[in-house]
C-alpha cells in the first residue's frame, strides 16, 4: 500500500500532462493569430494565470475531469483488493490490479464520454492506469494478464496492510521517500486550494 505515492504522483502527473497539453495548445493558437495586433486587454485572472501557470493547469484539469474521482481511481485497486486478500488470497494484488479490469473501466469511460461527454468513469480509469504503473504490474504478468495464465491468483502471506505500511513508512527508504514526495504534492495541492479559496468547491464539485 503506497497511499500518498499513488495519490500524489497521479495528481502531479495529471497536472503536468495537462500543463504540457495546455502550453502546446496555447503556443499553436498564438502562432495562428501572430499576424493580428497584440491584444492588451487581459483581465486579472488571465494575467495571474500567466504568472502562476500551475493554477491554470489545475484549472484546465478540473474542467475536464472530476479530480476527486481521479484520486479515487488512483487508490481504488487497493481499496478493493486489500480487504479481499486478507480473507481469501493473502495477495493484495488481484482482480483490480489486472489489465482486464482496467480495460473494462477505460472502455466504459470512453463510451460515456462519447455518448454524454461525461468524464467521471474516464477519470477513474486514468487513476487505475497510474496505479498499475506505480505498482510495476508488468513484473507480475500472472496478475496483470489475468486470466490468460489461469483463473487463480498467486497466493501470498496474509498481512495487516495498514500496520505494515506504517512500519515500512518509518524504516524502508523505498517506501518513505516516494510516500514523502507524494505527500508534498498532495499538501501543495490542498494549500493552493485553500489560498484560492476553492477548497469547498473542490470537495463538493471536484473542480479547482
N, C-alpha and C positions, 0 to 999 in steps of 0.2 A: 504494500500500500504506500503510494507516494502522493499523498493528498495535495500538498502545496505545489509540488512539482507539476502534477497533472493540470491543476487549475491555472497556476501562474504561467507555465510555458504555453498552454493552449491560448490563454488570453493574450500573452505577449506576442506569440506567433501570428495570431489573427489580426492584431492591431498592426503589426509590421507588414503583413501581406496587404492589408487594406491601405496602409500608408504608401507602399510602393505602387500599388494599382492607382491610387488617387493621384500621386505625383506624376506618373506616366500619362494618365488621362489629362491632367491639367496642362502638362507640357505640350501634348499634342493639340489641345484646344488653343493654347497661346500661339502656336505656330500657324494655326488656321486663320487666326484673326490678327496676325502680326502686321498686316498691311493697313489695319484700321488705326485711327488715332488712339492714343493711350487714354483709357478712362480712369479718372482720378476721383471717382465718387464712391470709393469703397466705404461701406459702413463700418461701425466699430467692431462688429463681430468678425467681419472679413479680415480686418487688419490684425486682430488678435489671433485669428487662425493662421495668418502668415507668420506671425512672430512665434506662436506656440503651435506648430503643426501637429503635435501629438493629440491635442484637443480635437482638431479637425479629423484626424484619422479615426479616433474613437467614435466621434460623432457619425462618420461615414459607416463604420462597422455597425453601430446601433441602429442606423436607418435601414440596414439590410437584414440584420439578424437580431433576434432576441438574445442578448448577451447572457441572460440568466440561463437559457436553455443550452447555450454553448458551454457554459460552465458545468451544467448538469451532465451533458454528454461526456465531458472530459473525465468524470469520475463514475459515470453510470455502470460501466463494466464491473468495477469493484463493489459498488452498491448491490448489484445483483449477484455476482459470483461468490464473493467472500462469505456471505451468510450461508449460501447453499453448500459451499465446500466444507464448512465447519461441521456439517451433519452428514454429508454424503461422500464427497470425493477426497477431501483433505488437500485438494489442489485449488488454489484461489483463482486460477485462470482457466475457465471452462467455456460455457456457452457464449457469454457476452464478449469473450476475447477472440472469437472466431471471425474469419473473413466473411463467412456466410451471413451472420447476423448483421455485420456492418453493411454488406451489400443490400440486404433487405431494407434496412433503415434508410440507406442512401437513395435507393430507387423509389422508396415511398416518399422521401423528401423531394426528389426531383418531380415526381408525379404531382404532388400538392403545389409545388412552385409553378409548374406549367399550367395546371388547371385553375388555381386560385391565387397565384402569386403569394402563397403563404410559405414562409421560410422557417417555421418552427421546427419541423422534423429535420430539415436540412441543417439547422444549427446543431441539433443533437448528433447528426451523422458526422459533422466536422469534428465535434468533440470526441466521438468514438474513434475517429481516424487518428487523431493526435494521441489518444490513449494507447492504441495499438503500436504506434511508432515509438512512444516513450517506453513502453514495456518491452520493446525489441522482440515482438512476437515472431519475427522471421526466424528467430533462433529456436523456436518450438513449433515446428511445422505440423506436428500431430494435432496441436490445438488450433493453430491458425487456419489450417486447411480442413478442419473437421467438417464432414465425416469421411473425407477421402481415404484416410488411413484406418477407418473403423469407427464404430459408434461410441466406443468408450474413451474416456479421458485418462491421461496418466494420473496415477494416484500419488499423493504426497503426504507429508506429515501434517496432521491437523494442528493448526496454530490459533492462538488468540491474537488476531491481527492488530488490533489497536494497541495491545500491550507490547507486541513485538515491534511495532512501528515506533512507539515511544522509546523503547530500549535502543533500537538502531539509530534513532534520531540523535541520540546522545553520543554513541560510540562509533558509528560507522560513517566515515567521510564520504563514501559512495552514496549515502543517503542524506546526511545532514547538509552537504554542500548544495546539491540540487534543490533540496527542500528549502534551504535558506534563500536561494535565488528566487524560487517560486514565491516564497512568502513576501519578499521585497517587491516583486511585480504586483502581487495582489494588494499589498498595503499601498503602494504608489497609486494604483488604480482607484482605490476607495478614498484615498486622501484627495485625489483630483476631483472625484465626485463630490466630496464634502466642500472643497474650495469653490467649485462651480455651483454649489447648492442644488445638485441634481441627485442626491442620494436617494430620496424617496421616489423620485421619478424612475430611477433605475430599479428600485425594489418592487414598485407597483407595476411598471410597464416594461421593464427590461431595456429601456432606452437611456442613452447618455445625454 
